[in-house]
Amino acid sequence: MALDRSFVEKNRASTTRIRELAASLSDDDLKRPVGEHWTVAVALAHIAFWDRRVLGFRLNYWSKSVHSICAMWCVPCTVANIWMRLIVR
């Protein structure tokens, strides 16, 4: 049975859409609040962080390590404070 790889094109299309969106946003757009503590820029940084993290680590490893599971959830919460201090451009 062949592996369904239709997700590859969907992921590629989603990546293109988010890159185009990010490129079209003004500095004021990036500073716009999203929820209580985040901005659009922080939300985009969060997405980029998770995309990179998933590419860099195997989910199987996370499922076998309590420490890794904690790090998987704690790191983005910690770095969100750093992302808030980023200069938008």
JOZI-V220102 format. One record per pair of residues at least 6 apart in sequence whose ideal C-beta (glycine too) atoms are under 6 Angstrom apart, sorted by the first residue. I is the first residue (numbers start at 0). J is the second residue. D is the distance in whole Angstrom. If there is no record, write none. Layout:
I_J_D, I_J_D
This chain:
21_43_6, 26_87_5, 26_88_6, 28_39_6, 29_39_5, 29_40_4, 29_87_5, 30_38_5, 31_39_5, 32_38_6, 33_39_6, 33_42_5, 40_87_5, 41_82_5, 41_83_6, 44_82_4, 48_75_6, 61_67_5, 61_68_6, 61_71_6
